[in-house]
Amino acid sequence: MPRKPSAPKSSANSSFRNLKRQFGRRMVEALQKSPTLIDDIERIREAGVRIRLVDGPCRAYYDRKKRTIYIGRWCPRNYKLISIAHEFVHALVKPTVDPVPGKTGRQEFIDRCIEEETEAIVHEIEIVKELIKAGIPVDPKELEWLKRYRRGGRTAIRKALQKTITSTTGEDYPEYYGSWYDEIVPVAQRIP
Ligand SMILES: [Zn+2]
């Protein structure tokens, strides 16, 4: 009789171990209080996307080529947690697709990016709610998004994003996505 294969090692546990090594025990303890974030991390692992700490100023981003989510080493703990959930959306739920020269309109591209960013923020709000419920302090900036969401839902988030300044370049989001379009699409192939 063939032997039954041994039970697979719990994959969730191994990805938590990995996170603990990088982010520390207290961060993983906080993380485990958010069921949504636990799910996200499991899906990140299944997709083979990595999570890495990065030096320099506090920020978080997803590198499509390296299939890696980068989280600033010196960011506050709650920001790190919320950012994993945010970048999870960019990496796996609504991946950003470059504009196609001669095909994608500039405004169309900006709208699509704003939509993706809205999705990422709506998702991070879920984590914020769970962290608050678990008694983990959350930055005022996050609470602002939560308040906006409670007042006006997705629409309020999208509207606020139109006026938000990105931390990366100091432009507002529509300008930021617009310059991104201009970088990729040669002048002759731009569509308004
Ligand atoms: Zn984002």
Boltz pocket constraint, residues with backbone or C-beta under 6 A from the ligand:
constraints:
  - pocket:
      binder: B
      contacts: [[A, 86], [A, 90], [A, 116], [A, 117], [A, 120]]
      max_distance: 6.0
